[in-house]
Amino acid sequence: MRAFSLQNDPGLVKWIYKRRKARNPIYREGQFMNGSKIQILSSLEKVFSDSKNNYKEYGGFSMLKNEKKSFQVVFCASKGQKIRFDVDSPLEQYFTYSYVKQIPAKLTRPKKCDEYYIDGNRHAFPDLLIPLEDHVFTAEYTGFNSVWVQIAGEPEPGTFAAEFTCGTEKAKLTIEIIDAVLPKQELIYTNWFHTDCLMSYYGFPAFSPEYWQCAENFLRRAAEYGMNCVLTPLFTPPLDTQVGGERPTVQLVDVTVTGRNSYAFGFDKLDRWIEMCEKCGIQYFEMSHLFTQWGAKHAPKIMAQKNGAQKKIFGWRTKASGEKYTAFLQHFAASLKNYIDKKGIKDRCIFHVSDEPAKRQLKAYSKASEIIQKNFKGFKITDALSDFSFYKNGVVETPVPSTDHIDPFISKVPELWAYYCSAQSEKYVSNRFFDMPSERNRVIGFQLYKFAVKGFLHWGYNFYYTRFSKRLADPFTEPDAGAKFPAGDSFVVYPGKDLNPLDSLRLHVFYDGLQDMLALQLLENLAGRDKAIAVLEKGTDKPITFSEYPHSAEWLLSTRERINAEIKKHL
């Protein structure tokens, strides 16, 4: 028998493709599996163009007056097809629309992971939200295309319909606005802001007019989505940098060498930074680490005027606990504390020693920590670390453990913080990777409330480099930092036109989690903490922990509706 290849028979290939189109509902002219061309889904659905899921219709939701809430209107279309939709709702003035674009990625999940992911065979995921000027978009995919609808702006209380029409097809949902407002967020939330990444992407120098404008644009967006604390680069942050490597200089403090172990400091740039942040709604200032990452072995890169020239005076060749750097820190701390006192922001300043030290680095970290505690006594000092021995031995006052190592810290640390990053891929802990269901991103809000977490940290608001900051990575084509971090780990906003950020759906979903946390806080204010916890855990088989919770979008959405209903009872 003669060997057979489809490549040798183009006619047969076309016939098979046509038959496949006829059998597959997504290829029929504008058809969902339930027969509709248009459908409303919750914000927790990740919509793939070729999905064979029969998505569950989203009939509506309730929200408090000052919340931001999102849902999706999904259309079945052909690639290149121009789609116009109409909206009929008394709330339409509060709606904004974005097209959901799928972003390609090579690394979508770590090798070590649990099974609570979407699809390990996919290499493109819905993530980027492209704002629409009106009710028109051009379909980028044959199959399902999603429009993200956000409602915000404090509408009047009541129950309202919203009907979306495309051609002869209609989809409708109900939105209830509850006559209550979320309380002010007390959680300190920092998502590290990297101005050097903006410099590298857009091509402007540090502290240029473009620098300040871009930083303000990105910080304003961060504040709009719950971030109230900003990583402040007193000196260029020694983060995700290979040994001997350097990131672009973004040092806010001017240093002048005036003699042997003698220095003068200027705070004009820092002053402008603080004023900019406060203008954007940022309350807390997280001072960049004063020792290198992963062990506190060296000083960060510090530039100074010396003999009339700009020179690097400290860096990888500087021993952390050496006499020269210790003397420098003593002078610097005295000057900085004086500046902070004049600004009246002492209670809003947070200091770091070194990021993510391991147990084997306890000795080196302890020496560095002692220097910082001595020079910045009375200030909040925190670090991301997950070995309980650091806290047990008293070398860190406010530890920030990862969510998969937090259990030993619970109930033992008076002011509990938490963080996650690329390593939190197992034990079902919350995270924000492309390949994770959106409810796994959002559930963190329930967990932060239950365990009364005071601060939450993430390292990547806008990290656009590859691992160790070796080169710029295009976030639109390399969201996995050059296949080194799971896609979605290193940033939640994309660099858009005119020095403005573009949102990801992960940014919105995480903020929904923060709003869930605040709704529980409101319920606690009205009915007590025991009541709030009881409402949260009603119907669950086990108490909620950072690893134990129902893996269901329906459960999360219905729980939030139950919280809202209980709030209404106590108004």
N, C-alpha and C positions, 0 to 999 in steps of 0.2 A: 504493500500500500504506500502511495506517495505521501511524503511528509506534507502537512498542511499548515499554513500560516495565514492569519487574518491580514497581515501586512501585505500579502500578495493579492488580496481581493478587496479593493477599496469599496466596491459595490456592496459586498456583504457587510462590511463595517458600517456603512450608511444605513442598511436595512436593520441591523441589530440596534443601532442607536435610535432609529425611529420607533422600533418596537419598545425599547426601554423607556422612551419618552411617553409613549402611550400608556404603559403600565404604571408609571411612577406619578402619583398625584401632584408632586411639586412641579412637574413639567407641563401639566395641563394648563390651558390658558387661564391664569389667575385663580388657581384652586388650592385651598387648604384640604387637608385630609377629611375635614368635616364638611367640605363643600363650599366654604366661604372664601372670598377674595380678600377680606379684611377681618382682622381679629384684634381684640384688646387683650394684652397679657400683663402680668405684673412685672415690676422692675427686677425680680429675682430670676426671671427666665433669661438664659443666654441663647439667643436666636441664631441658628446656623442656616445658611441659605439652603443646604441640602438635607436639613433635618427630616427624619421620618417620624418624629414625635407628633402625636396629636395633642398640641398644646391646649392646656385647660383655659377656658375663657375666664377672664378676670372681670367680675361683675361690678366691682367698686371697692371703696375703702373709706375709712374715716381718718381725719387728721385734725391736729390742733391748729389754731389760727396762725401761729408763727413758724410752722414747719415748712420744710421743702419736701415735697413728695413727688415721686415719679411713677410712670407706667409706660407701657409700650403699645404702639399701634403698628401692627405687622401686616404687610401687604405681600401678596404673591404676584410676582411680575417677571418679566424677561429682562435680561441684562441690557442696559441702554434705554429701556422704556421710561418715558417721562410720566411720572405719577403726580397727579394733583388730588388733594383731599380737602374736604371742607369740614368745618367745625361749627357745631351749634351748641353753645353753652353759655349761661350767664357768667361763668368763670373764665371765659376765654381770654380776657385781658390779663389774667394771671398765668397763662400758659406760655412756655417757651418750647421750641422744637429743635431736635438734633437728629441727624442721620447717624445710625450706628454702623460703623465701619469695622470690618474684620482685619486684624493685624497679624501678619505672618510671624512665626517664631520657630526656632529649631529646638530649643530646650524649654519644654513646657512643664516638666515636673522633675524633681530630683530622683536619683536612682533609689534612694531609700524613701519610701513613701507608703502611706496606707492606701486603701482602695477608694477613699472618698474623693474621687476626682471625676471629671466629665468623660474624657475620651483620650487615652494616651496615643492614639493614632492620628489625632488631628494636629495640624501645624498652622492653623489660623483660627483666631478666636475673636468674637465681637467685643470691642473695647473702646475704640475712639469715638467720641461724640462730636460730630461736625455740625455746628449751628446752621439752622435753616432760616433764611430771611423771610420766607412765607410758607405756604402750604404746598410747596412743589419740591420734588427731588427727582433725580435720575437714578434708577435702579442700577446698582453695581453688580448685582448677582441675579442669575436665573434661579428663581425659587423665592424664599422668604427674605424680605427686606424690612428692617425695623426702624421706626421713628420713635425716639425717646422724648416723652412729654414730661416736662417738669412744671409743677404748680408751686408758686411762691408769691409772697407779697401781702399776707394777712388779709384775706377776704373776710367779709362778714359771715357770721355763723348761719347755718342752714343746710339743707339738703338739696343738691343740684344735680342735674343730668348733664352729661357731655356726650354728644353724638358725633361720630366721625363718618363721613360719607366719601366713598370713592366710586364714581360712576353710579351704578344702581345699587351697590352694596353698602350696607350700613353696619356700624358696630357702636354699642352704647354702654356706658357705665355710669354709676352713681357715686358722687363724692359728698360726704358729710363733713362740714366744717364745725368742729366742736368749739363752744364758747369758752376756751381756756387757752393758756399759753404755756409753753415749755419754760421751766426756770432757767436762770443763767447757768451756763456750764461751769462747774467747779473743777472738773477734771483738767489737769494740765496735760495738754496734748501737743507733742512735738513730732514733726515729720521732717527730717533733716533737709534743710534748704542749702543747695550747692550753687553759689553764684558763679563759680569757675566753670561749671557746666554750661551755664547761659553764655558766658564769655566765649567759650570754645564753639558753641553751636552758632551763635549769631555773629561772632567775629568782632566784638567791640572790646576795648581795653578796660581794665579795672578802673572804677570810679569815674568813668566818662559819663556824660549826660545820658547816653544809652544804657549804661550800667544801672544807674539809679532808677531810670524809668522802668526798665525791664524788671528789676528787683521788686519795685513797688507793685507792678502789675501781677507778678506771680505771688507775692505775699498777700495781696488783697484777696486773690482767689483762695489761697490757703485758709485765711481767716473766715471767709464765707462758708467754708466746709469744716469748721470746728477747730482748726489749728490755732492755738492761742499762745504758743511758745516757739521761739525761733532760735536755731543754732546761729550763734553770733561769732564770727571769725575774728576774735581778738588778734590771733595769729592764724596763718593758713592751717586749717584743720588737718591733723595727721591721721587721716581716715582713708581706708582702702587704698593704700599706697605701698608699692613694693619697697623692700629695704633698699635704700639708696636712691629711690625715685622721688620725684617731686610733682606736686600739683601746682597749677598756676597760682601766683601770689594774690591773695585777697585780704591781706592783713589790714585790719582797721585801725590798729594802734601804731602811731609813728614812734620810732625809737631812734634816739641819737646817743652814740657812745661819747661820753664827756671826759672819760679818764679810765684808769684801771678799775674794773668793777664799779663803774659809775655811769649812770644813764639818766637821760631826760626823756619824758614821754609826752606825746601829743594825742589828744582825744577828739579832734575835730571830725574825723571820719566816723568814729564811733558815735559821736553826738548826732550826726546827720542820720546814721543808721537807726538809732533809737527813736528819733523823731519820726522817721519814715515808718517804722514798724508800728508805733503807737497810732499813727494816722490810719494805718491799714486795719487796726483792731487787734494787734498783737499785744499781749499783756506781759509775758515773761521772756526773759533773755537767758538762753542756755549758752553759757560761755564755752567756746571750743576747748577741746582737751589740751592740757598743758604738758602731756607726755604722749609718746607714740602709742599706737594701737597694739593690742595683743601682747601686753607684758610690761609696758612702761619702762622700756630700756633706754630710750633716748628722748631728747628734747624735740619739739616740733621745729619746722623751719621758721626762723625769725630773721627778718631783714632789718637793717639799721643803717643810718648815716654814720659813717666812720671816716674821718679824715677827708670829708667833702665828697665821698662817694657812697653809693648804696651797695651794701655788702651783706652777705649771709653770715650772721655771727653765731647761730646755733642751728643744729640739725642732726643728721644721722651720726656724725662724728662726736656728738656731745653726749657724755654719759649722764644719765638721768639724775643721779644723786651726787654728781661731781660738784666741787666747790664753786666753780665759775657759774654754772647754771643755777645752783641754789642761791647764790648771792644775787643773781639777776632777778629771780622770782621774788626775793625779799623786797628789793627796790620797786619792782613792778607792782607787787601787791599793795604796798603802801600808797603808791600813786593812784592805782585803780580804785582802791577803797575810798580814797578821798574824793575822786570823781563821782563814784556811785552815791556817796553820801550827799553831795551837792545836788545830784539829779533826783534824790529821794526814791530810789528804786531798789534798795537793798533787799526788801522782801520779795522782789520779783526777779532776782538774779539766782541762777543755778550754775554751779561749777562742776567740772569733770576732771578726773585724774587721767585715766586711760580706758579705752573702749575694749570690752570683751576679754579681760584677762582670764587665763585658765588657771586651774589649781596649782600647776607646776610653777606658775609665775607669781604665786602668793608673796614670796619674799620680796621680789623686786617691786611689786605693786605696793606692798606695805610701806616700803621706804618712800616711794613717791607720794603715797597718800598722806603720810606723816608730814611731809613738806607742805602739801596743799592745806591740810587741816590746820597746821600751825599758822600759815599765812592768811588763810581765809576763814578764820574762826568766826562762828556766828552766821555763816552763809550755808545754804543748802548745797550739799555735795552728793552727787549721784553718779552711778556708772552702770552700764549694762554688763551684768555678770550673773552667772547662774549657779555657781557653787556656793552652797550655804556657808561653808567655812569662812569665806570672806566677811560675812556679816557676823558670824559666831565669834570670830577673832577680833571684831571691832575695827576692822580696817576700812569699812565703808559704812556710813551712817544711813544712807538711803539706797539700798540695792535695787537694781532694776532687772529682775530675773525674766528669762524667756518663759512664755506661756506653757511650754512642755516641761519646764523644770521649776515651776512656781510653787508646787504643793508644800515643800518644806518651809517656805517663807510665809505662807498663809497663817494668820492669827499670831505669828511671832514677830512680825515687823509692824510697828505702829502705823507707818505711812507706806503702804504697799504700792509699788509701781509695777509695770509689766511692759514687755516688748515682744515682738516677733520679727523674724527676718527670713532669709532664704533657708535657714536650717530647720525651721518649724514646719515640717512636711509630714510628720507622723503623729500618731496618738490622737488624730482627729481634731487637733487644735485649729483654731481659726487662722486664716491667712487670706491673701488676696491674689494668688497666682491666677493667670489666665485660665488654667485648666481646672480650677476649683469652682464648684457651684457657688452662686452668689450668696446663698444663705450661709455658707461657711465663712464668708467675708463678714456678713452683717451680724452674726450671732455674738460677736465680741461685745456688743453693747449690753446684752443681757448679763454676760459674764462680768464685765467691769462693774455693773451695778451690784450684782449679788455679793461680790467680794470686796466692795467698797474701795476699789482701786483709785488711788489719788492721782496717778500720772501714767500716761501711755506714750511709748517711744517707738518710732520707726526710723530707719536710716535713710529712706529714699523717697523724698517728695519729688525730686527732679534730678536723679543721678543718671547722666547720659554718657558715662564712660564705660569702657570694658572693665573687667576685674583688675584691681590694682591700678586703675586709672592710667593704663598704658596708652589708650587712644580714645578718641571720640567714637561713640557708637550711635548710629542713626536710630532713634527710638521708634521710628515708623517701620523700619525693616529689621532692626536688631533689638527688640524689646527685652531680650534675654542677655543683654550686655556682652554680646559676642559669644553667645552660647555658654556663659559662665554662671549666670543666675537664672532661676526659673522665671520665665516671662511674667512680668507684672510685679516682680519683687522690687525693682530699683526705682520705679517712679509711678506716680498716679496722675500726672499732668504731662501733656505733650507740648513741645515748643511750637506755637502757632505764628501766624503772620503779625506784623506790627508789634513785635516784642510782647505778645500776649499769650497766655497759656490756653491750651485746649483740654477740655475735661476728658477723663475716662469714666466709663460706667462704674468702675471700681471705686473711684472717688465718691460718687454719689451713693453707692451702696454702703460704703463704710460710714458715711455721714448719717444714713438711715439708722445704722447701729447706734451712733451717738445719740440720735433723737430717741431711739427706744430706751436708752439709758436714762435720758432726761424725763421721759414720760413716766418711767418707774419712780424716779425721784419725786415728780409731781404727785403721783399716787401716794407715795410715802408721806409727803407733806400733808396730804388730805386725810389719810386713813391709817398711817403708821407703817413701819417697815415690815412687820410680820404679815400684814395684809398684802403688801406689795409682793413679797416673796411667794406667798400662797397663790396669788393670781398668776405669777410668772410660772410656777411649777405645777399648776393644776393639770392633772392628766398625764404627767410624765412618770415613767416607771422608776426612775432614780433621780435624786437631787442633781441639779445642774452643776457641773464643774467646767473647767477649761477643756476637758476631754470628753465629758458625758453630756449629751444633749440630743434630742431627736434630729436626725438628719433629714429634714423635710422643710421645703419652702412653705408648704401649706401650714405646717405647725407654727412656723415663725410668724407668718402673716396672721393666722387666727389668734395667736397669743397676743400680738400687738392690738388686734381688734378687741380682745378681752380686756386688756389694760385700759384702752380708751373707754370702753363701756363702764368700767368700774370708776374711772375718773368722773364721768358724767353723773354717776350716782351720788358722788360726794361734792358736787359743785354747789 
